[in-house]
Amino acid sequence: MDDYKEMYCHLAHEVEKAMRILVKAQQDCEEMYLAQGDAEEQLPRETQQETQKQKTVSA
């Protein structure tokens, strides 16, 4: 394997591209989530009630 440097560089480049794709996808999903509004409004009613109880207890 005389061309190990070329293979290593190719691999490093492709890994970097994959990481950028994953980071972009995560950012897109975060933006979509935030655009939907208040997160607590989207929780099931039971979870909202539990969250409200926790806020009341900790206050």
GUVEX-708123 format. One record per atom (N, C-alpha, C, O): x, y, z; atom name; residue number from 1; residue in three letters. Coordinates in nm, 2 decimals, padded with zeros to 4 digits. Layout:
+--------+--------+--------+--------+------+-------+
!     xx !     yy !     zz ! sedren ! vopa ! lumse !
+--------+--------+--------+--------+------+-------+
!      X !      Y !      Z !     CA !  NUM !   ALA !
...
+--------+--------+--------+--------+------+-------+
//
This chain:
+--------+--------+--------+--------+------+-------+
!     xx !     yy !     zz ! sedren ! vopa ! lumse !
+--------+--------+--------+--------+------+-------+
!  00.08 ! -00.12 !  00.00 !      N !    1 !   MET !
!  00.00 !  00.00 !  00.00 !     CA !    1 !   MET !
!  00.09 !  00.12 !  00.00 !      C !    1 !   MET !
!  00.10 !  00.19 !  00.10 !      O !    1 !   MET !
!  00.14 !  00.16 ! -00.11 !      N !    2 !   ASP !
!  00.22 !  00.28 ! -00.12 !     CA !    2 !   ASP !
!  00.14 !  00.41 ! -00.12 !      C !    2 !   ASP !
!  00.19 !  00.51 ! -00.09 !      O !    2 !   ASP !
!  00.01 !  00.40 ! -00.16 !      N !    3 !   ASP !
! -00.07 !  00.52 ! -00.16 !     CA !    3 !   ASP !
! -00.16 !  00.54 ! -00.04 !      C !    3 !   ASP !
! -00.27 !  00.59 ! -00.05 !      O !    3 !   ASP !
! -00.10 !  00.49 !  00.08 !      N !    4 !   TYR !
! -00.18 !  00.51 !  00.20 !     CA !    4 !   TYR !
! -00.21 !  00.65 !  00.23 !      C !    4 !   TYR !
! -00.32 !  00.68 !  00.29 !      O !    4 !   TYR !
! -00.12 !  00.74 !  00.20 !      N !    5 !   LYS !
! -00.15 !  00.88 !  00.23 !     CA !    5 !   LYS !
! -00.27 !  00.93 !  00.15 !      C !    5 !   LYS !
! -00.36 !  01.00 !  00.20 !      O !    5 !   LYS !
! -00.28 !  00.89 !  00.02 !      N !    6 !   GLU !
! -00.39 !  00.93 ! -00.06 !     CA !    6 !   GLU !
! -00.52 !  00.87 !  00.00 !      C !    6 !   GLU !
! -00.63 !  00.94 !  00.00 !      O !    6 !   GLU !
! -00.52 !  00.75 !  00.04 !      N !    7 !   MET !
! -00.64 !  00.68 !  00.10 !     CA !    7 !   MET !
! -00.68 !  00.75 !  00.23 !      C !    7 !   MET !
! -00.79 !  00.78 !  00.25 !      O !    7 !   MET !
! -00.58 !  00.79 !  00.31 !      N !    8 !   TYR !
! -00.61 !  00.85 !  00.44 !     CA !    8 !   TYR !
! -00.67 !  00.99 !  00.41 !      C !    8 !   TYR !
! -00.77 !  01.03 !  00.48 !      O !    8 !   TYR !
! -00.61 !  01.07 !  00.32 !      N !    9 !   CYS !
! -00.67 !  01.20 !  00.29 !     CA !    9 !   CYS !
! -00.81 !  01.19 !  00.24 !      C !    9 !   CYS !
! -00.89 !  01.27 !  00.27 !      O !    9 !   CYS !
! -00.83 !  01.09 !  00.15 !      N !   10 !   HIS !
! -00.96 !  01.07 !  00.10 !     CA !   10 !   HIS !
! -01.06 !  01.04 !  00.21 !      C !   10 !   HIS !
! -01.17 !  01.10 !  00.21 !      O !   10 !   HIS !
! -01.03 !  00.95 !  00.30 !      N !   11 !   LEU !
! -01.11 !  00.91 !  00.41 !     CA !   11 !   LEU !
! -01.14 !  01.04 !  00.50 !      C !   11 !   LEU !
! -01.25 !  01.06 !  00.53 !      O !   11 !   LEU !
! -01.04 !  01.11 !  00.53 !      N !   12 !   ALA !
! -01.05 !  01.23 !  00.62 !     CA !   12 !   ALA !
! -01.15 !  01.33 !  00.55 !      C !   12 !   ALA !
! -01.23 !  01.39 !  00.62 !      O !   12 !   ALA !
! -01.13 !  01.35 !  00.42 !      N !   13 !   HIS !
! -01.22 !  01.44 !  00.35 !     CA !   13 !   HIS !
! -01.36 !  01.40 !  00.35 !      C !   13 !   HIS !
! -01.46 !  01.48 !  00.38 !      O !   13 !   HIS !
! -01.39 !  01.27 !  00.33 !      N !   14 !   GLU !
! -01.52 !  01.21 !  00.33 !     CA !   14 !   GLU !
! -01.59 !  01.22 !  00.47 !      C !   14 !   GLU !
! -01.71 !  01.24 !  00.48 !      O !   14 !   GLU !
! -01.51 !  01.19 !  00.57 !      N !   15 !   VAL !
! -01.56 !  01.20 !  00.71 !     CA !   15 !   VAL !
! -01.60 !  01.34 !  00.74 !      C !   15 !   VAL !
! -01.70 !  01.36 !  00.80 !      O !   15 !   VAL !
! -01.52 !  01.44 !  00.70 !      N !   16 !   GLU !
! -01.55 !  01.58 !  00.72 !     CA !   16 !   GLU !
! -01.68 !  01.62 !  00.65 !      C !   16 !   GLU !
! -01.76 !  01.69 !  00.71 !      O !   16 !   GLU !
! -01.70 !  01.57 !  00.53 !      N !   17 !   LYS !
! -01.83 !  01.60 !  00.46 !     CA !   17 !   LYS !
! -01.94 !  01.54 !  00.53 !      C !   17 !   LYS !
! -02.05 !  01.60 !  00.54 !      O !   17 !   LYS !
! -01.93 !  01.42 !  00.58 !      N !   18 !   ALA !
! -02.04 !  01.35 !  00.65 !     CA !   18 !   ALA !
! -02.07 !  01.42 !  00.78 !      C !   18 !   ALA !
! -02.19 !  01.44 !  00.81 !      O !   18 !   ALA !
! -01.97 !  01.47 !  00.85 !      N !   19 !   MET !
! -01.99 !  01.55 !  00.97 !     CA !   19 !   MET !
! -02.07 !  01.68 !  00.95 !      C !   19 !   MET !
! -02.16 !  01.72 !  01.02 !      O !   19 !   MET !
! -02.03 !  01.74 !  00.84 !      N !   20 !   ARG !
! -02.10 !  01.87 !  00.80 !     CA !   20 !   ARG !
! -02.25 !  01.84 !  00.77 !      C !   20 !   ARG !
! -02.33 !  01.92 !  00.80 !      O !   20 !   ARG !
! -02.27 !  01.73 !  00.70 !      N !   21 !   ILE !
! -02.41 !  01.70 !  00.66 !     CA !   21 !   ILE !
! -02.49 !  01.67 !  00.79 !      C !   21 !   ILE !
! -02.61 !  01.72 !  00.80 !      O !   21 !   ILE !
! -02.44 !  01.60 !  00.88 !      N !   22 !   LEU !
! -02.51 !  01.57 !  01.01 !     CA !   22 !   LEU !
! -02.53 !  01.70 !  01.09 !      C !   22 !   LEU !
! -02.64 !  01.71 !  01.15 !      O !   22 !   LEU !
! -02.43 !  01.78 !  01.10 !      N !   23 !   VAL !
! -02.45 !  01.91 !  01.18 !     CA !   23 !   VAL !
! -02.56 !  01.99 !  01.11 !      C !   23 !   VAL !
! -02.64 !  02.05 !  01.18 !      O !   23 !   VAL !
! -02.56 !  02.00 !  00.98 !      N !   24 !   LYS !
! -02.66 !  02.08 !  00.91 !     CA !   24 !   LYS !
! -02.80 !  02.03 !  00.93 !      C !   24 !   LYS !
! -02.89 !  02.10 !  00.95 !      O !   24 !   LYS !
! -02.81 !  01.89 !  00.93 !      N !   25 !   ALA !
! -02.94 !  01.83 !  00.95 !     CA !   25 !   ALA !
! -02.99 !  01.86 !  01.09 !      C !   25 !   ALA !
! -03.11 !  01.89 !  01.11 !      O !   25 !   ALA !
! -02.90 !  01.85 !  01.19 !      N !   26 !   GLN !
! -02.94 !  01.88 !  01.33 !     CA !   26 !   GLN !
! -02.98 !  02.03 !  01.34 !      C !   26 !   GLN !
! -03.08 !  02.06 !  01.40 !      O !   26 !   GLN !
! -02.91 !  02.12 !  01.28 !      N !   27 !   GLN !
! -02.94 !  02.26 !  01.29 !     CA !   27 !   GLN !
! -03.08 !  02.29 !  01.22 !      C !   27 !   GLN !
! -03.16 !  02.36 !  01.27 !      O !   27 !   GLN !
! -03.10 !  02.22 !  01.11 !      N !   28 !   ASP !
! -03.23 !  02.24 !  01.04 !     CA !   28 !   ASP !
! -03.34 !  02.19 !  01.12 !      C !   28 !   ASP !
! -03.45 !  02.26 !  01.13 !      O !   28 !   ASP !
! -03.33 !  02.08 !  01.19 !      N !   29 !   CYS !
! -03.43 !  02.02 !  01.27 !     CA !   29 !   CYS !
! -03.46 !  02.11 !  01.40 !      C !   29 !   CYS !
! -03.57 !  02.13 !  01.44 !      O !   29 !   CYS !
! -03.35 !  02.17 !  01.45 !      N !   30 !   GLU !
! -03.37 !  02.26 !  01.57 !     CA !   30 !   GLU !
! -03.44 !  02.38 !  01.52 !      C !   30 !   GLU !
! -03.53 !  02.43 !  01.59 !      O !   30 !   GLU !
! -03.41 !  02.44 !  01.40 !      N !   31 !   GLU !
! -03.48 !  02.55 !  01.35 !     CA !   31 !   GLU !
! -03.63 !  02.52 !  01.33 !      C !   31 !   GLU !
! -03.72 !  02.60 !  01.36 !      O !   31 !   GLU !
! -03.66 !  02.40 !  01.27 !      N !   32 !   MET !
! -03.80 !  02.36 !  01.25 !     CA !   32 !   MET !
! -03.87 !  02.35 !  01.38 !      C !   32 !   MET !
! -03.99 !  02.40 !  01.39 !      O !   32 !   MET !
! -03.81 !  02.30 !  01.48 !      N !   33 !   TYR !
! -03.87 !  02.28 !  01.61 !     CA !   33 !   TYR !
! -03.90 !  02.42 !  01.67 !      C !   33 !   TYR !
! -04.01 !  02.44 !  01.73 !      O !   33 !   TYR !
! -03.80 !  02.51 !  01.67 !      N !   34 !   LEU !
! -03.82 !  02.64 !  01.73 !     CA !   34 !   LEU !
! -03.93 !  02.72 !  01.65 !      C !   34 !   LEU !
! -04.00 !  02.80 !  01.71 !      O !   34 !   LEU !
! -03.94 !  02.70 !  01.52 !      N !   35 !   ALA !
! -04.04 !  02.77 !  01.44 !     CA !   35 !   ALA !
! -04.18 !  02.72 !  01.47 !      C !   35 !   ALA !
! -04.28 !  02.79 !  01.44 !      O !   35 !   ALA !
! -04.20 !  02.61 !  01.54 !      N !   36 !   GLN !
! -04.33 !  02.56 !  01.57 !     CA !   36 !   GLN !
! -04.39 !  02.63 !  01.69 !      C !   36 !   GLN !
! -04.51 !  02.61 !  01.72 !      O !   36 !   GLN !
! -04.31 !  02.70 !  01.76 !      N !   37 !   GLY !
! -04.36 !  02.77 !  01.88 !     CA !   37 !   GLY !
! -04.31 !  02.72 !  02.01 !      C !   37 !   GLY !
! -04.21 !  02.64 !  02.01 !      O !   37 !   GLY !
! -04.38 !  02.75 !  02.12 !      N !   38 !   ASP !
! -04.34 !  02.71 !  02.25 !     CA !   38 !   ASP !
! -04.35 !  02.56 !  02.27 !      C !   38 !   ASP !
! -04.45 !  02.50 !  02.23 !      O !   38 !   ASP !
! -04.24 !  02.50 !  02.31 !      N !   39 !   ALA !
! -04.23 !  02.36 !  02.32 !     CA !   39 !   ALA !
! -04.33 !  02.30 !  02.42 !      C !   39 !   ALA !
! -04.38 !  02.19 !  02.40 !      O !   39 !   ALA !
! -04.36 !  02.38 !  02.53 !      N !   40 !   GLU !
! -04.45 !  02.32 !  02.63 !     CA !   40 !   GLU !
! -04.59 !  02.31 !  02.58 !      C !   40 !   GLU !
! -04.66 !  02.22 !  02.62 !      O !   40 !   GLU !
! -04.63 !  02.40 !  02.48 !      N !   41 !   GLU !
! -04.76 !  02.39 !  02.42 !     CA !   41 !   GLU !
! -04.78 !  02.26 !  02.35 !      C !   41 !   GLU !
! -04.89 !  02.22 !  02.33 !      O !   41 !   GLU !
! -04.67 !  02.20 !  02.30 !      N !   42 !   GLN !
! -04.68 !  02.08 !  02.22 !     CA !   42 !   GLN !
! -04.67 !  01.95 !  02.30 !      C !   42 !   GLN !
! -04.69 !  01.84 !  02.24 !      O !   42 !   GLN !
! -04.65 !  01.96 !  02.43 !      N !   43 !   LEU !
! -04.65 !  01.85 !  02.51 !     CA !   43 !   LEU !
! -04.79 !  01.79 !  02.54 !      C !   43 !   LEU !
! -04.88 !  01.87 !  02.54 !      O !   43 !   LEU !
! -04.80 !  01.66 !  02.56 !      N !   44 !   PRO !
! -04.94 !  01.61 !  02.60 !     CA !   44 !   PRO !
! -04.99 !  01.68 !  02.73 !      C !   44 !   PRO !
! -04.91 !  01.72 !  02.81 !      O !   44 !   PRO !
! -05.12 !  01.69 !  02.74 !      N !   45 !   ARG !
! -05.17 !  01.76 !  02.85 !     CA !   45 !   ARG !
! -05.12 !  01.71 !  02.99 !      C !   45 !   ARG !
! -05.10 !  01.79 !  03.08 !      O !   45 !   ARG !
! -05.11 !  01.58 !  03.00 !      N !   46 !   GLU !
! -05.06 !  01.52 !  03.13 !     CA !   46 !   GLU !
! -04.92 !  01.57 !  03.16 !      C !   46 !   GLU !
! -04.89 !  01.60 !  03.27 !      O !   46 !   GLU !
! -04.83 !  01.58 !  03.06 !      N !   47 !   THR !
! -04.70 !  01.62 !  03.08 !     CA !   47 !   THR !
! -04.70 !  01.77 !  03.11 !      C !   47 !   THR !
! -04.62 !  01.81 !  03.20 !      O !   47 !   THR !
! -04.78 !  01.85 !  03.05 !      N !   48 !   GLN !
! -04.80 !  01.99 !  03.09 !     CA !   48 !   GLN !
! -04.83 !  02.01 !  03.23 !      C !   48 !   GLN !
! -04.78 !  02.09 !  03.30 !      O !   48 !   GLN !
! -04.93 !  01.93 !  03.28 !      N !   49 !   GLN !
! -04.97 !  01.93 !  03.42 !     CA !   49 !   GLN !
! -04.86 !  01.90 !  03.51 !      C !   49 !   GLN !
! -04.84 !  01.96 !  03.62 !      O !   49 !   GLN !
! -04.78 !  01.79 !  03.48 !      N !   50 !   GLU !
! -04.67 !  01.75 !  03.56 !     CA !   50 !   GLU !
! -04.56 !  01.86 !  03.57 !      C !   50 !   GLU !
! -04.50 !  01.89 !  03.67 !      O !   50 !   GLU !
! -04.54 !  01.93 !  03.45 !      N !   51 !   THR !
! -04.44 !  02.03 !  03.44 !     CA !   51 !   THR !
! -04.48 !  02.15 !  03.53 !      C !   51 !   THR !
! -04.40 !  02.21 !  03.60 !      O !   51 !   THR !
! -04.61 !  02.18 !  03.53 !      N !   52 !   GLN !
! -04.67 !  02.29 !  03.61 !     CA !   52 !   GLN !
! -04.65 !  02.26 !  03.75 !      C !   52 !   GLN !
! -04.62 !  02.35 !  03.83 !      O !   52 !   GLN !
! -04.68 !  02.14 !  03.79 !      N !   53 !   LYS !
! -04.66 !  02.10 !  03.93 !     CA !   53 !   LYS !
! -04.52 !  02.11 !  03.98 !      C !   53 !   LYS !
! -04.49 !  02.16 !  04.09 !      O !   53 !   LYS !
! -04.43 !  02.07 !  03.90 !      N !   54 !   GLN !
! -04.28 !  02.08 !  03.93 !     CA !   54 !   GLN !
! -04.24 !  02.23 !  03.95 !      C !   54 !   GLN !
! -04.17 !  02.26 !  04.04 !      O !   54 !   GLN !
! -04.30 !  02.32 !  03.86 !      N !   55 !   LYS !
! -04.26 !  02.46 !  03.87 !     CA !   55 !   LYS !
! -04.32 !  02.51 !  04.00 !      C !   55 !   LYS !
! -04.25 !  02.60 !  04.07 !      O !   55 !   LYS !
! -04.44 !  02.47 !  04.04 !      N !   56 !   THR !
! -04.50 !  02.52 !  04.16 !     CA !   56 !   THR !
! -04.42 !  02.47 !  04.28 !      C !   56 !   THR !
! -04.40 !  02.55 !  04.38 !      O !   56 !   THR !
! -04.38 !  02.35 !  04.29 !      N !   57 !   VAL !
! -04.31 !  02.29 !  04.40 !     CA !   57 !   VAL !
! -04.17 !  02.36 !  04.41 !      C !   57 !   VAL !
! -04.13 !  02.39 !  04.53 !      O !   57 !   VAL !
! -04.10 !  02.38 !  04.30 !      N !   58 !   SER !
! -03.97 !  02.44 !  04.31 !     CA !   58 !   SER !
! -03.97 !  02.59 !  04.34 !      C !   58 !   SER !
! -03.87 !  02.65 !  04.37 !      O !   58 !   SER !
! -04.09 !  02.66 !  04.32 !      N !   59 !   ALA !
! -04.09 !  02.80 !  04.34 !     CA !   59 !   ALA !
! -04.10 !  02.84 !  04.49 !      C !   59 !   ALA !
! -04.11 !  02.96 !  04.52 !      O !   59 !   ALA !
+--------+--------+--------+--------+------+-------+
//
